[in-house]
């Protein structure tokens, strides 16, 4: 990897185009380096993972809303909308599928200087591939590039420090991935990246306080915007430049300012793109930094015994975990039984309490209103707090995979004064965890979440198509769409009409 210093430049400075971060990303996108077999295999795994969580979310209101919006934009020889037949305008298909993938907070993640869900790249790339008749091998190439760029940006530039939502790294990644998939020239990709970044920066209020359904729509919006940016760039339109480094650009006014320098790693020419292998999926439908604590809670249950004897629980964890999903956020909503599902899945005290009591986690039952209102749950929930531990913060930011951690140490104080402690650095499903996810686990997750939603024959047809993805010819990527039993879709919430019908 090459490390690229990125800082603000004045308009009067001599800052060559080739030194712009957007130009360097574009060069990575056009590099014809071959995709390694294990990387291609992980692309297939993540396509399965996305289908799994989409199936589980297919009846949820935000997904139904996005689907209805997409269905209002039919197009001959367009793209597919998850769960239904027919063909629809590419940007709206990407929109609906992006919401379905993100709704349950249940797909893959990468954490470093910032957060990310790189699986959000897949819906817009698949939609473009379907509408333009791209072959399976080129889709794989594009997805690999998109993962690489988003993860590299997450490794180098912290957005949340300045209260910018993490989808600001997703827009450029989607643009680069589409450019790589379509084999566009570096100039076109450069312009698309600039437009995508310019139009996908927003504040983190979408993940603060009373968290709404927009959390699911935000990455879908970024993917939709990136598709439109690539379309304009292909037609010869330009973008603000330099988009990151300009004196009125993103870094100068939205991030660290003129004095700040960021170090962004990117593959050297000819270096394989392997970043997807650094990401990891979720076993549980909850914010990623709660994955290891859920496993830790399950492990502690037997040692604690009678949960009624707990006086307090303190979770020692990283700055990120404490301030985003812990009590360091200062959000009273994280202790409110009437809070939205989106808020509860960003409340580590709630998640730890339920995992302790149930010894398991379910994407629906664990968030049910009656579950959140159980008196013994509310009582335990309010006994749990988080604190930042510098060592956990250091490990969170470590670049050494062997010590990088997104876990916690739990100190459980009983009413008799006894203290029970345990810690877990990574989730069991993490590549370095006790039960790392491999193809078998991805398929099992799909089968579990698609049960009673997708007919077994359709499940198998989809898995067979994914297995042969690299061999799928141009125009055959409609096989990646999963069709849901219409009787299931009939149970979706009724959505009132809007502007689109």
Secondary structure, 3 states (H helix, E strand, C coil): CEEEEECCECCCCCCCHHHCHHHHHHHHHHCCCCCCHHHHHHHHHHHHHHHHHHHHHCCCHHHHHHHHHHHCCEEEEEECCCECCCCECHHHHHHHHHHHHHCCCCCCECCCCCCCCCCHHHHHHHHHHHHHCCCHHHHHHHHHHHHHHHHHHHHHCCCHHHCECCHHHHHHHHHHHHHHHHCCCHHHHHHHHHHHHHHCCCEHHHHCCCCCCHHHHHHHHHHHHHHHHHHHHHCCCCCCCCCCCECCCHHHHCCCCCCCCEEEEECCCCCCCCHHHHCECCCCCCCHHHHHHHHHHHHHHHHHCCHHHEEEEEEEECHHHHHHCCHHHCCHHHHCCCCCHHHHCCCHHHHHHHHHHHCCCCCCHHHCHHHHCCHHHHHHHCCEEEEECHHHHHHHHCCCCCCCCCCEEEEEEECCCCEEEEEECCCCCCCCCCCCCCHHHHHHHHHHHHCCCCCHHHHHHHHHHHHCHHHCCCCCHHHHCCECCHHHHCCCCCCCCCCCC
